[in-house]
Amino acid sequence: MKATSDQMSTGAGQSLYLPLSRELVTVVISTIALIGICLLFAPSSLSYGALEGSLPFAALIAIVGLGQLLVVQQGGFDLSLAGGVSLAVVISTHYPQGDNALLLPAVLMAIACAMMAGLANGILVSLFSLNAIVATIGVNALLYGAVFEVSGGVPKTTTTLLAEIAGGRALGLPNSVYFALAALLVVSFVLKKSVAGRRFEAIGANPLATRAVGLRVQLHQLLAYVYAQLLYCMAGLLLAGITREPTAFQGDSLLLPSVAVVVLGGTSLLGGRGFPISTVIASFFLNQLSQFALAVGVPYSAQTIIQALALGFGIGVYSIRWTVNMTRQTKPV
């Protein structure tokens, strides 16, 4: 009877265990606190009109953040994000010349360019062992060369079809939000539920050990840059539809936020385990922080400073070691 009671108490203790990720808890609490501050000091930043205008850009930050997440998990940084997004923007606006019939070829062309840019980054970093920052800066310069070749520095009006797809709404939410959720589902499933995803995270955490057990380290590192560029391409295509006349430098404003949301989401800059859901929530947090700053009168020119402060906040928070344990250890009687 005593053994039975011990087993029951142990089972009850195990049933109370809730495996909470400190990264998810941190970003959720921070977001809730920010919403509370907005309600008190700047309720206009949470109005329907404000959210309607800001949610599409939060979705864009989430998509590029997921792309940057994959690269950071392999211990790198992708500074070619700006060129990748901008190239997708100009291809999808300049090639069709307002003709909806040419939109699909333009999209396929943008995807092909994204894959080539990702391969260039991956080959330089994984095969030639170049520093990721140096390699992606070089590829970014090549991408911007292509941007000017296509656009000539002159903006073009987006096609009506792309504007409807990217800038439209469904069930009260911008379509871009659904694209961001789809990207989140795919990235989360592959990383957390597939064998390839678990190998990907293991390689990022310890490339030397995984190479010793026979995993293809260079291939996974190379593919991280390819997948990232495909996500940047998606963000660029959406951006071209959301903005009526996007410029050739649209991707510049997304580079720092992409790194900030990865850090705020709890992913280590040294590589390893990634947190896609936390990254997407951090995208809303960062976007809402910018809206709050604008609502209280902070000039738009200070947005970069705000993003940098958020990046520093994330680094500082995750430098503190803390744990959440909701179990109560039961001692045998």
Buried (B, 14 or more C-beta within 10 A) or exposed (E): EEEEEBEEBEEEEEEEEEEEBBBBBBBBEBBEEBBEBBEEEBEEBBEEEBBEEBBBBBBBBBBBBBBBBBBBBBBBBBBBBBBBBBBBBBBBBBBBEEEEEBBEEBBEBBBEBBBBBBBBBBBBBBEEEBEBEEBBBBBBEBBBEBBEEBBEEEBBEBBEBBBEBBBEEEEEBBBBBBBBBEBBEBBBEBBBEEEEBEBBBBBBBEBEEBEEEEBEBBBBBBBBBBBBBBBBBBBBBBBBBBBEEBBBBBBBBBBBBBBBBBBBBBBBBEBBBBBBBBBBBBBBBBBBBBBBBBBEEBEEEEBEEBBEEBBEBBEEBBEEEEEEEEEEEBEEE
